[in-house]
Amino acid sequence: MKEIQIDTSKIHDWPSFHKIFKDVFGFPDYYGANMDAWIDCMSYLNAPLSGMSKITLEPGESLTIKLFRTADFMKRCPEQFMSLVECSAFVNQRFPKPLLYILFV
């Protein structure tokens, strides 16, 4: 299982949320910076030829997204936090085995 770490103290609004994820995951230049685009990019982590992310997974492999400073993130950006949780669950519904695990630190 791969692990990605994200420092949520750098997220203050939607633009910073999408910038952090685009930078960490290497989403393409045409990334739409909205949650539909986020779901699309995250759904292709196991399809390296898609070009949707520089982070790729082997068939059957999962990814843990380790979020640091989560309590502050929940208070500061509740909408972004809940969207991250909900959209991660939506991505996981597309696969027989969960693709994403979120670890709150």
C-alpha positions in Angstrom: 0.0 0.0 0.0 1.3 3.4 -1.0 1.1 6.4 1.3 0.9 10.1 0.5 1.2 12.8 3.2 -0.6 16.1 3.1 -0.1 19.0 5.5 -3.6 20.4 5.8 -2.3 23.6 7.4 -1.7 24.9 3.9 -5.4 24.5 3.0 -7.5 27.7 3.6 -10.1 27.6 0.9 -11.0 25.8 -2.4 -8.2 27.2 -4.5 -5.6 26.1 -1.9 -7.2 22.7 -1.5 -7.1 22.0 -5.2 -3.5 23.5 -5.6 -2.2 21.2 -2.8 -3.8 18.1 -4.3 -2.8 19.0 -7.9 0.8 19.5 -6.7 1.0 16.4 -4.5 -0.6 14.1 -7.0 0.6 15.7 -10.2 -2.8 16.2 -11.8 -2.7 17.3 -15.4 -2.5 21.0 -16.4 -6.2 20.8 -17.5 -7.3 19.8 -14.0 -10.6 21.6 -13.4 -10.0 22.5 -9.8 -13.4 21.2 -8.6 -14.5 18.1 -6.8 -15.8 16.4 -10.0 -12.3 16.8 -11.5 -10.8 15.6 -8.2 -12.9 12.4 -8.3 -12.0 11.8 -12.0 -8.3 12.1 -11.3 -8.4 10.0 -8.1 -10.4 7.3 -9.9 -7.5 6.8 -12.4 -4.7 6.3 -9.9 -4.6 2.6 -11.0 -4.5 3.5 -14.7 -1.0 4.9 -15.2 -1.4 5.4 -19.0 -4.3 7.8 -18.4 -2.0 10.7 -17.4 -4.5 11.8 -14.7 -1.9 11.6 -11.9 1.8 11.2 -11.4 1.0 8.9 -8.5 0.0 5.5 -9.8 -1.0 2.2 -8.2 -0.5 -1.3 -9.2 -3.6 -3.4 -9.9 -5.3 -4.2 -6.6 -3.0 -1.7 -4.7 -4.5 0.9 -2.4 -3.4 4.4 -1.3 -3.4 5.9 2.1 -3.7 9.6 2.2 -2.3 10.7 5.6 -3.7 14.1 6.5 -1.7 16.1 9.1 -3.3 18.7 11.5 -6.8 17.3 10.8 -8.5 18.8 13.8 -7.5 22.3 12.7 -8.4 21.5 9.1 -12.0 20.4 10.2 -12.5 23.7 12.1 -10.9 26.0 9.5 -12.4 24.4 6.4 -15.3 22.2 7.3 -16.7 22.3 3.7 -13.4 21.1 2.2 -12.9 18.5 4.9 -16.4 17.0 4.4 -16.0 17.1 0.6 -12.7 15.2 0.9 -14.3 12.5 3.0 -17.4 12.2 0.8 -15.6 12.3 -2.5 -13.1 9.7 -1.3 -16.0 7.4 -0.5 -17.5 8.1 -3.9 -14.2 7.1 -5.6 -14.1 3.9 -3.5 -17.6 3.0 -4.7 -16.2 2.6 -8.2 -14.0 -0.3 -7.2 -14.6 -3.7 -5.8 -11.9 -3.1 -3.1 -11.3 0.4 -1.6 -8.7 2.4 -3.6 -8.3 5.2 -1.0 -7.9 5.2 2.7 -7.8 8.5 4.6 -5.8 8.6 7.8 -6.4 11.5 10.1 -3.4 12.6 12.2 
